[in-house]
Amino acid sequence: MSYANPEALVSTEWLADHLSAPDVRVVDASWYLPAMERDAKSEFAGQHITGAVFFDIDEIADTEDPLPHMLPSTEKFSSRMRRLGLGDGARIVVYDGFGLFSAPRVWWMFRFFGHEDVAVLDGGLPKWLAENRPVVSQPSRVQERHFTSRMNSFIVRNFRQIKANLDSRREQILDARSAGRFAGTEAEPRTGLRSGHIPGSLNLPFGEILDPTDQTLLPAKALRAKFENAGIDLGKPVVTTCGSGVSAAVLALALHLVGHRDVAVYDGSWSEWGAVEDAPVEP
């Protein structure tokens, strides 16, 4: 069984063959949790795929919102993309330094702002390096390019919508956090957050849909089995969530790849839900 939407994922072989194509733009979207003790910006400065530009998830965001890396305004996103040379007509390929962790968040952001011609590099930078493919340290030359933002509100959910869904149960909520954090037996990495999960939600840790040998996404048949074993009905709407809206996008990408047509990401995720005192929590 092949992916239903294979254009959303490219292999290292594909990127190597198309790296010099005039319409291809490469984006390093690396981002790490504090516990990982890694600095995405300095790592990018040390080495990155030829031609790549750095997408700062924490800065290309609504920095006035106390929640981490919430979606920015259309004006800010368009401005930042123009400066990075990521504009209309470009085939954008996003990767990260973990393998497959934060790149899907940026894939989802591009789609939210109306740019559909975007894909994730399967296995990311670790796979690229393991195959001895070239990297550089010098900054990429960027020519500004116009980016037209067209907000797609169908693929994002907010606190109010998730709370309303507690009664309607129209949408299935799928949590990408670890089983321990979902169950409330493992402490949250951010201070001030309660433990547990949104009532009625299901759990599928994002790492379980990756091949442990190279951090690539599992084949389509295996992905479908993972979702079904987690209790997801692939014929009904799904909203993915996690700690702060990053790994939730890994599940959203996988659902898109297997052909699910109604998938959204809860942008505030547990950083928001777990901090609101009157938001119900299941342990």
C-alpha positions in Angstrom: 0.0 0.0 0.0 1.4 3.4 -1.0 0.8 6.8 0.5 -2.4 8.5 -0.7 -0.7 11.9 -0.7 3.0 11.0 -1.4 3.9 14.6 -2.5 4.0 15.6 1.2 7.1 13.5 1.8 10.4 13.4 -0.1 13.3 11.1 0.3 16.9 12.1 0.6 17.5 10.7 -2.8 14.8 12.9 -4.3 16.2 16.0 -2.6 19.8 15.2 -3.7 18.6 14.9 -7.3 16.5 18.2 -7.2 18.7 20.3 -4.9 19.8 22.6 -7.8 16.3 22.9 -9.3 15.4 26.6 -9.7 12.0 26.2 -8.0 13.2 24.1 -5.0 13.8 25.8 -1.6 15.2 24.0 1.4 14.2 24.9 5.0 15.9 23.8 8.2 13.1 23.8 10.8 15.0 22.3 13.7 13.6 23.0 17.2 14.3 21.1 20.4 12.8 20.8 23.9 15.0 22.2 26.6 15.7 18.7 28.0 17.3 17.8 24.7 20.1 20.4 25.4 20.6 21.3 21.8 20.8 24.7 20.1 19.1 24.6 16.7 20.5 27.9 15.5 24.1 27.2 16.3 23.8 23.7 14.8 22.4 25.3 11.6 25.3 27.7 11.5 27.7 24.8 11.8 26.2 22.7 9.1 23.1 22.6 6.9 22.0 21.3 3.6 23.2 23.4 0.7 20.9 26.3 0.1 18.9 25.9 3.3 17.5 28.8 5.3 16.7 28.6 9.0 13.0 28.8 10.1 12.9 29.9 13.7 9.7 28.4 15.1 9.9 30.5 18.2 10.3 33.8 16.3 8.0 33.2 13.3 5.2 33.1 15.8 2.8 35.3 17.8 5.5 36.4 20.3 3.0 38.5 22.2 1.1 35.4 23.2 2.4 33.8 26.5 2.0 30.4 24.9 5.0 29.0 23.0 5.3 29.4 19.2 1.6 30.1 18.5 0.7 30.9 14.9 1.7 34.4 13.8 -0.4 36.8 11.8 -0.6 36.5 8.1 1.3 39.7 7.7 4.2 38.5 9.9 4.4 35.1 8.2 4.4 36.7 4.7 7.1 39.1 5.8 9.3 36.5 7.2 8.9 34.2 4.2 9.7 37.0 1.8 12.9 37.7 3.7 13.8 33.9 3.6 13.2 33.8 -0.2 10.3 31.4 0.3 7.5 32.6 -1.9 4.9 31.9 -4.4 5.8 29.2 -7.0 8.5 27.6 -4.8 8.6 23.9 -4.0 9.5 23.9 -0.3 11.2 21.0 1.4 11.4 21.2 5.2 13.8 19.1 7.4 15.0 19.0 11.0 18.0 17.8 13.0 16.1 15.2 15.0 15.0 13.2 11.9 11.3 13.9 12.0 10.1 16.0 14.8 9.7 19.8 14.2 9.7 19.8 10.4 6.0 18.7 10.2 5.1 21.7 12.3 6.5 24.0 9.6 4.9 21.9 6.9 1.6 22.4 8.6 2.2 26.1 9.0 2.9 26.6 5.3 -0.4 24.8 4.5 -2.2 26.9 7.1 -1.0 30.0 5.3 -2.1 28.7 1.9 1.1 27.3 0.5 0.4 23.6 -0.5 3.5 22.9 -2.4 5.5 21.9 0.6 7.0 18.6 1.7 9.0 17.1 4.6 12.3 15.4 4.1 11.9 11.8 5.4 14.6 11.1 8.0 15.8 14.7 8.0 19.4 15.8 8.5 20.5 12.6 10.4 19.6 10.4 7.4 21.2 12.9 5.0 24.4 12.9 7.0 24.4 9.1 7.4 24.4 8.8 3.6 27.4 11.1 3.4 25.5 13.7 1.5 27.1 17.2 1.5 26.5 20.0 4.0 27.9 23.5 4.2 28.4 26.0 7.0 28.3 29.3 5.0 25.0 31.2 4.9 22.8 30.7 1.9 22.3 33.5 -0.6 18.7 34.6 -0.4 16.7 36.6 -3.0 13.5 38.0 -1.6 10.3 36.5 -3.0 6.7 37.5 -2.6 4.6 35.2 -0.4 0.8 35.3 -0.7 -0.9 34.3 2.6 -4.3 32.7 2.5 -5.3 31.5 5.9 -6.8 28.0 6.1 -8.7 27.9 9.4 -10.0 24.4 8.7 -6.7 22.8 9.8 -6.3 24.5 13.2 -8.3 24.4 16.4 -8.4 26.6 19.5 -9.2 26.2 23.1 -12.9 27.1 22.7 -13.4 24.6 19.9 -11.7 21.8 21.8 -13.8 22.6 24.9 -17.0 22.6 22.8 -16.0 19.2 21.4 -16.1 17.7 24.9 -19.9 17.7 24.5 -20.3 17.1 20.8 -17.5 14.5 20.4 -17.7 15.3 16.7 -13.9 15.2 16.4 -11.5 12.6 17.7 -8.6 14.1 19.8 -5.3 12.3 19.3 -2.4 13.1 21.7 1.2 12.7 20.4 2.8 13.0 23.9 4.4 10.0 25.6 2.2 7.5 27.3 3.4 8.6 30.7 2.6 12.2 30.2 -0.8 11.3 28.7 -1.6 9.1 31.7 -0.3 11.7 34.2 2.3 9.5 35.6 5.2 11.4 34.1 5.8 15.1 34.9 5.3 17.8 32.2 8.5 19.4 31.0 7.0 22.9 31.4 6.4 24.2 34.9 2.9 25.1 36.0 1.0 22.5 34.0 -1.3 19.9 35.4 -0.7 16.2 34.4 -3.1 14.1 32.4 -5.0 14.6 29.1 -8.1 16.1 27.5 -11.2 14.0 28.4 -12.0 11.5 25.8 -8.8 11.8 23.9 -6.7 9.0 22.6 -2.9 8.5 22.7 -0.4 7.7 20.0 3.2 8.9 20.9 4.6 10.3 17.7 7.8 8.2 18.0 5.7 5.1 17.5 5.0 6.0 13.9 8.7 6.4 13.1 11.2 3.7 12.1 13.6 3.5 15.0 16.6 2.8 12.7 16.5 6.1 10.8 13.5 8.2 12.1 11.6 7.9 8.8 7.9 7.5 8.7 6.5 4.0 8.6 4.9 2.7 5.4 1.3 3.5 4.7 -0.1 0.2 5.8 1.8 0.3 9.1 0.7 3.9 9.7 -3.0 3.0 9.3 -2.6 0.1 11.7 -1.0 2.4 14.3 -3.9 4.8 14.1 -6.5 2.1 14.2 -4.8 0.3 17.1 -4.9 3.6 19.0 -8.6 3.7 18.6 -8.9 6.2 15.7 -11.7 5.8 13.2 -10.0 7.0 10.0 -13.4 7.8 8.5 -14.1 10.6 11.1 -12.4 14.0 11.8 -9.3 14.0 13.9 -7.6 16.8 15.9 -4.0 16.2 16.9 -2.5 17.6 20.1 0.7 17.4 22.1 2.8 19.5 24.5 2.9 22.7 22.4 1.7 22.0 18.9 5.0 20.6 17.5 4.9 16.8 17.6 1.1 17.0 17.0 2.0 17.9 13.4 3.9 14.7 13.0 0.6 12.8 13.5 -1.2 15.3 11.2 1.4 14.7 8.5 1.0 10.9 8.8 -2.8 11.1 8.7 -2.5 13.3 5.6 -0.2 10.7 4.0 -2.6 7.9 4.5 -5.4 10.0 2.9 -7.3 11.4 5.8 -9.2 14.5 4.6 -10.3 16.1 7.9 -7.3 16.7 10.1 -6.5 19.7 12.3 -3.9 20.6 14.9 -4.8 22.1 18.3 -2.3 25.0 18.3 -2.2 25.7 22.0 -2.1 22.0 22.9 -1.3 20.9 26.5 0.7 24.2 27.1 -2.7 25.9 27.0 -5.2 23.2 28.2 -3.0 22.1 31.1 -2.6 25.6 32.4 -6.3 26.6 32.4 -7.7 25.8 35.8 -11.3 25.1 34.7 -10.3 23.0 31.8 -11.3 19.4 32.7 -8.5 16.8 32.9 -8.5 13.1 32.9 -5.6 11.4 34.7 
